[in-house]
Amino acid sequence: MEIEKSKMSILDMVAAGKITPDEGVELLEALKASQPKKAGKNAYDPRGTRKVADLREALFDVGLDDVGFDEIDHLMNLGLTEKVVEEMNALGFTSDSLNHWSEIAIHGVRPAMIKAFRDAGFGDLSLDDLIECKIHNITPEFIMPFREMGCESLSLEDLVELRIHNVEAEIFATFRRELGLDMSLEDVIEFKIHGVSPSYVKGIKEIGFEDITAEEIVECKIHEITLEFLQQMQGTGLVFTIEELIEYRIHGVKPDFVRQFQETFSGAFDHEDILAAAIHHIPVDYLKSFYDAGFVDWRVDDILVFSTNQIPADYVKAMHVVGIKDAREIKKAFLDGVSIDDIQTIFASNEEHLNP
């Protein structure tokens, strides 16, 4: 503590002109020599006495009169100088708080930066705002192109998000200009997060989805819907919505499966049928056996109850012929081992009783 007071006394004498900076250096050298050596690259160099004294005086002028020698030395090592304090004070960024000046020093907030923001029309930034800008490398040069595109109300939070996700004004302009999307900043940030490129969006629109929304594009990317997948699906002859294609992708419905449906049934089944068949792993050939057996009005959901146990279409038809049409009864009979021959025998017996 005594050493600290001695250092401050020497600095006070230099600042007051009672001794020259050289004499101050000699006194601090002598003081230093009388104490254990301070290790580290930031150990105080007495040759900087004049600068330390000037910085202390500048801080004193803004109301910081209780700062210690080591604190001043630390601020100076971080790049804070008398000139910076004076210019920051003139710009209105002043305080009698040591933490205030430490933040300025640590984050490299300098008068030139503040002037550049003010010249660009950003005169209402606080110190915290400037520190945030410094941390994320937000400059007037980064902001102005967005403003020129009509984004006048960008908040600092918006700018930080843009920087974090590496969204430049150029790519935003590309989405708006070349792709004709009425996009918001939130949309382009989502695009960047999910790896949506202008070429991907342009490709989707060229395939035929002109009215696709930004949200749908992100969903397509999330579910790994490629341009090749879209082209192949369009090639099946069916007309799809983006929502249906996403459902197909989620459940692993492939273009070949859809094409097989189209070739087999000539459009007799719709998207819900195709999706249900894929989800429940019902082969197209199995569905066709019911279609060929005369159940042309049935949907996949009607056949599903039989597919679980692979009940043949001929068996179901035989049951219908004898008047048993309840799916649960047919399934029970099949599981109980009732054969088609049994059914036909019962039917023939009934016919004999009815027509003796």
C-alpha positions in Angstrom: 0.0 0.0 0.0 2.9 2.4 0.8 4.5 1.6 -2.5 1.2 2.5 -4.2 1.1 5.8 -2.4 4.7 6.5 -3.3 4.1 5.9 -7.0 1.0 8.1 -6.9 3.0 10.9 -5.2 5.7 10.8 -7.8 3.0 10.9 -10.6 1.4 13.9 -8.9 4.7 15.8 -8.8 5.2 15.1 -12.5 1.7 16.1 -13.4 2.1 19.3 -11.3 5.4 20.2 -12.9 7.3 20.0 -9.6 9.7 17.5 -11.1 10.5 16.7 -14.7 9.4 13.4 -16.3 13.1 12.3 -16.3 13.3 13.0 -12.6 10.1 11.0 -12.1 11.6 8.1 -14.0 14.7 8.1 -11.8 12.5 8.1 -8.6 10.3 5.3 -9.9 13.4 3.3 -11.0 14.8 3.7 -7.5 11.5 2.7 -6.0 11.3 -0.3 -8.3 14.8 -1.4 -7.4 13.9 -1.4 -3.7 11.1 -3.9 -4.3 10.9 -7.5 -5.4 10.8 -7.8 -9.2 7.4 -7.9 -10.8 7.1 -10.7 -13.3 5.2 -10.7 -16.5 5.1 -8.8 -19.7 2.9 -6.1 -18.2 5.3 -5.1 -15.4 5.5 -1.3 -15.2 8.2 0.4 -17.2 9.2 3.7 -15.4 10.0 5.2 -18.7 6.3 5.6 -19.3 6.0 7.9 -16.3 4.9 10.9 -18.4 2.2 9.0 -20.2 0.9 7.5 -16.9 0.9 10.9 -15.3 -1.0 12.4 -18.2 -3.6 9.6 -18.2 -4.1 9.9 -14.5 -4.7 13.6 -14.9 -7.2 13.1 -17.7 -9.1 10.6 -15.6 -9.0 13.0 -12.7 -10.5 15.7 -14.9 -13.5 13.5 -15.6 -14.1 12.8 -11.9 -12.1 9.6 -11.4 -9.9 10.7 -8.5 -9.5 7.5 -6.6 -7.9 5.3 -9.2 -4.7 3.4 -8.2 -1.4 3.4 -9.9 -1.6 -0.3 -11.0 -5.1 0.4 -12.4 -3.8 3.3 -14.5 -0.9 1.2 -15.7 -3.3 -1.6 -16.7 -5.5 0.8 -18.6 -2.5 2.2 -20.4 -1.4 -1.3 -21.4 -4.8 -1.8 -22.9 -4.4 1.2 -25.1 -6.1 3.9 -23.1 -4.4 7.2 -23.4 -4.9 10.8 -22.3 -6.0 11.7 -25.8 -8.6 9.0 -25.9 -10.0 10.0 -22.6 -10.2 13.7 -23.6 -11.8 12.9 -27.0 -14.3 10.5 -25.5 -15.2 13.1 -22.9 -15.7 15.6 -25.7 -18.0 13.2 -27.5 -20.1 12.7 -24.4 -18.9 9.3 -23.5 -17.6 10.1 -20.1 -17.9 8.7 -16.6 -16.3 8.8 -13.2 -16.5 4.9 -13.2 -13.3 2.9 -13.5 -15.4 0.1 -15.1 -16.6 2.5 -17.8 -13.0 3.3 -18.9 -12.0 -0.3 -18.5 -14.7 -1.4 -20.9 -13.6 1.2 -23.4 -10.0 0.1 -23.1 -10.7 -3.7 -23.2 -13.0 -3.6 -26.2 -11.1 -1.0 -28.2 -13.9 1.6 -28.4 -12.2 4.7 -29.8 -13.3 8.2 -30.8 -12.8 7.5 -34.5 -15.4 4.7 -34.3 -18.0 6.9 -32.6 -17.4 9.6 -35.2 -17.8 7.2 -38.1 -21.2 5.9 -36.7 -22.4 9.5 -36.1 -21.4 10.5 -39.6 -23.4 7.6 -40.9 -26.5 8.7 -39.0 -26.1 6.5 -35.9 -25.8 9.1 -33.2 -27.8 7.4 -30.5 -25.6 4.5 -29.7 -24.7 3.9 -26.1 -21.4 2.6 -24.9 -22.9 -0.8 -24.5 -24.1 -0.6 -28.1 -20.7 0.4 -29.3 -19.0 -2.5 -27.4 -21.5 -4.9 -28.9 -20.7 -3.5 -32.4 -17.0 -3.9 -31.7 -17.4 -7.5 -30.5 -19.3 -8.5 -33.6 -17.5 -6.3 -36.1 -20.5 -4.2 -36.9 -19.5 -1.1 -38.8 -21.3 1.7 -40.6 -20.0 0.1 -43.9 -21.8 -3.1 -42.9 -25.1 -1.3 -42.0 -25.5 1.2 -44.8 -26.2 -1.3 -47.7 -29.1 -2.7 -45.6 -30.5 0.8 -45.1 -30.2 1.5 -48.8 -32.3 -1.5 -49.4 -35.1 -0.1 -47.3 -34.2 -1.7 -44.0 -34.4 1.5 -42.0 -35.5 0.2 -38.7 -32.7 -2.3 -38.0 -32.1 -2.8 -34.3 -28.8 -3.6 -32.8 -30.2 -7.1 -32.1 -31.0 -7.5 -35.8 -27.5 -6.4 -36.7 -25.9 -8.8 -34.3 -28.0 -11.7 -35.7 -26.9 -10.8 -39.2 -23.3 -10.8 -38.2 -23.5 -14.0 -36.2 -24.9 -15.8 -39.2 -22.7 -14.0 -41.7 -25.5 -12.5 -43.6 -24.2 -9.7 -45.9 -26.4 -7.2 -47.7 -25.3 -8.6 -51.0 -26.9 -12.0 -50.5 -30.0 -10.4 -49.1 -30.2 -8.3 -52.3 -29.7 -11.4 -54.4 -32.7 -13.2 -52.9 -34.9 -10.1 -53.4 -33.7 -9.0 -56.8 -33.1 -12.3 -58.7 -35.6 -14.5 -57.0 -38.5 -12.1 -56.6 -39.1 -13.0 -53.0 -40.6 -10.5 -50.6 -38.2 -11.5 -47.9 -37.6 -10.2 -44.5 -34.3 -10.2 -42.6 -35.7 -13.1 -40.5 -36.2 -15.1 -43.6 -32.7 -14.6 -44.9 -31.2 -15.4 -41.5 -33.2 -18.7 -41.5 -32.0 -19.4 -45.0 -28.4 -18.8 -43.9 -28.8 -21.0 -40.8 -30.2 -23.9 -42.9 -27.9 -23.5 -45.8 -30.4 -22.3 -48.3 -28.6 -20.7 -51.3 -30.1 -18.5 -54.0 -29.5 -21.2 -56.6 -31.5 -23.7 -54.5 -34.5 -21.3 -54.3 -34.2 -20.4 -58.0 -34.1 -24.1 -58.9 -37.3 -24.8 -56.9 -39.1 -22.0 -58.7 -37.9 -23.1 -62.1 -39.2 -26.6 -61.5 -42.6 -25.1 -61.1 -43.2 -24.0 -57.5 -43.4 -20.3 -58.3 -45.5 -19.5 -55.2 -43.4 -21.2 -52.7 -42.9 -19.3 -49.4 -39.7 -18.7 -47.5 -41.0 -20.9 -44.7 -41.7 -23.8 -47.1 -38.2 -23.4 -48.6 -36.6 -23.8 -45.2 -38.8 -26.9 -44.5 -37.6 -28.4 -47.8 -34.0 -27.8 -46.8 -34.6 -29.2 -43.3 -36.1 -32.4 -44.8 -33.4 -32.7 -47.4 -35.6 -32.2 -50.4 -33.2 -31.8 -53.3 -33.8 -30.4 -56.7 -33.3 -33.8 -58.1 -36.0 -35.2 -55.8 -38.5 -32.5 -56.9 -37.8 -33.1 -60.6 -38.3 -36.8 -60.2 -41.5 -36.3 -58.4 -42.8 -34.0 -61.0 -41.8 -36.6 -63.6 -44.3 -39.1 -62.1 -47.2 -37.1 -63.6 -48.8 -36.2 -60.3 -49.3 -32.7 -59.2 -47.8 -32.1 -55.7 -48.0 -29.4 -53.1 -44.8 -28.6 -51.1 -46.6 -29.9 -48.0 -47.3 -33.3 -49.7 -43.7 -33.5 -50.8 -42.4 -32.9 -47.3 -44.7 -35.6 -46.0 -43.4 -38.0 -48.7 -39.8 -37.2 -47.7 -40.5 -37.7 -44.0 -42.0 -41.1 -44.6 -39.4 -42.2 -47.2 -41.7 -42.2 -50.2 -39.5 -42.4 -53.3 -40.3 -41.3 -56.8 -40.1 -44.9 -58.1 -42.8 -45.9 -55.7 -45.1 -43.1 -56.9 -44.4 -43.9 -60.5 -45.3 -47.5 -59.9 -48.6 -46.4 -58.4 -49.3 -44.3 -61.4 -48.4 -46.9 -64.0 -50.4 -49.6 -62.1 -53.6 -47.7 -61.3 -53.6 -44.8 -63.7 -54.4 -42.3 -61.1 -57.0 -44.4 -59.2 -55.3 -43.6 -55.9 -54.5 -40.2 -54.5 -51.7 -38.8 -52.4 -53.2 -40.0 -49.1 -53.4 -43.5 -50.5 -49.8 -43.5 -51.7 -48.6 -42.1 -48.4 -50.6 -44.7 -46.4 -49.2 -47.5 -48.5 -45.7 -46.3 -47.9 -46.1 -45.8 -44.2 -47.6 -49.2 -43.7 -45.2 -50.9 -46.2 -48.0 -52.2 -48.4 -46.6 -53.4 -51.8 -48.2 -52.1 -54.9 -48.7 -55.7 -56.2 -50.8 -56.5 -53.1 -53.0 -53.5 -53.7 -53.3 -54.4 -57.3 -54.6 -57.9 -56.4 -57.6 -56.2 -54.7 -58.1 -53.9 -57.6 -58.1 -56.9 -60.0 -60.5 -58.8 -57.7 -63.1 -56.1 -58.3 -62.5 -53.8 -55.3 -61.9 -50.8 -57.6 -63.6 -48.3 -55.2 -61.6 -49.2 -52.2 -58.9 -47.0 -50.8 -55.7 -48.1 -49.2 -57.2 -47.7 -45.7 -59.8 -50.3 -46.7 -57.2 -52.8 -47.6 -54.9 -52.0 -44.7 -56.8 -54.2 -42.2 -56.1 -57.2 -44.5 -52.5 -56.4 -45.4 -51.4 -56.7 -41.7 -51.9 -60.4 -42.0 -51.4 -60.7 -45.7 -54.9 -61.9 -46.3 -55.3 -62.6 -50.0 -57.7 -60.6 -52.1 -59.3 -63.8 -53.4 -60.1 -64.8 -49.9 -61.7 -61.4 -49.1 -63.7 -61.7 -52.4 -64.9 -65.2 -51.5 -66.1 -64.0 -48.2 -68.0 -61.2 -49.9 -69.6 -63.6 -52.3 -71.1 -65.6 -49.4 -72.3 -62.3 -47.8 -69.6 -61.8 -45.1 -68.3 -58.3 -45.7 -67.3 -57.2 -42.2 -63.5 -56.8 -42.2 -63.2 -58.0 -38.6 -65.1 -61.2 -39.3 -63.1 -61.9 -42.4 -59.9 -61.4 -40.5 -61.1 -63.6 -37.7 -62.1 -66.4 -40.1 -58.7 -66.2 -41.8 -56.8 -66.4 -38.6 -59.0 -69.3 -37.4 -58.0 -71.2 -40.4 -61.2 -71.1 -42.4 -60.2 -71.8 -46.0 -61.8 -70.7 -49.3 -62.9 -74.3 -49.8 -64.7 -74.2 -46.4 -66.4 -71.0 -47.4 -67.5 -72.4 -50.8 -68.8 -75.6 -49.1 -70.8 -73.5 -46.6 -72.1 -71.4 -49.4 -73.1 -74.5 -51.5 -74.8 -76.0 -48.4 -76.8 -72.8 -47.9 -77.8 -72.8 -51.5 -79.1 -76.4 -51.3 -81.2 -75.5 -48.2 -82.6 -72.5 -50.0 -83.3 -74.3 -53.3 -84.1 -78.0 -52.5 
